[in-house]
Each structure stands twice: as structure tokens, then as C-alpha cells.
Amino acid sequence: MWWPCGWEAVGVAYQPSSSVAGSSLPALSRPQLAEARRVRAVELFEGGVSNAEIARAVGVCAESVRRWRRVWEQGGASALR
């Protein structure tokens, strides 16, 4: 059975939290947001956090985190860029 991966696959658009929405920070483009998620995931990998916890923290499915971890283990943080 196939399960959708990512918020867009289930029809949920990314919405910034209210604390960010009212700030003067510029909105991130989709590629910038994706890279920010991967960078945060690397920080969590290095901290020994589980894939499931990382998936919840950055808002992606666990399969994405497993794929990112594999790439990170083989090529380091720069491989995820």
C-alpha cells in the first residue's frame, strides 16, 4: 500500500506559526523551506534524535527523514544541499 509523503500530498499547505506570521522575517520560498528542513534534520541527526521524532519536528514523513539520513551518512551535510 502506498501512503502519501509530505503535507502537500494530503492537501495541507504550510502555514507559518502566528509568532512567525507577524514578524518582519521574509517568507521562505519552497526550495528555501525544504533546505531549512534538511538543515534542521542534520542538527537533529547529530544530536542522536530518532527519525520519527525528526519527522514530527520538521513536518515531513518518516520516509523522507530515512532518505535524508542515508544521504547524510554517505556524503555529510553538504550532500543534502
C-alpha positions, 0 to 999 in steps of 0.5 A: 500500500502506498501512503502519501509523503509530505503535507502537500500530498494530503492537501495541507499547505504550510502555514507559518506559526502566528509568532512567525506570521507577524514578524518582519522575517521574509517568507521562505520560498519552497526550495528555501523551506525544504533546505531549512528542513534538511538543515534542521534534520542534520542538527537533529541527526547529530544530536542522536534524535530518532527519525520519527521524532525528526519527522514530527519536528520538521513536518515531513514523513518518516520516509523522507527523514530515512532518505535524508539520513542515508544521504547524510551518512554517505556524503555529510551535510553538504550532500543534502544541499 
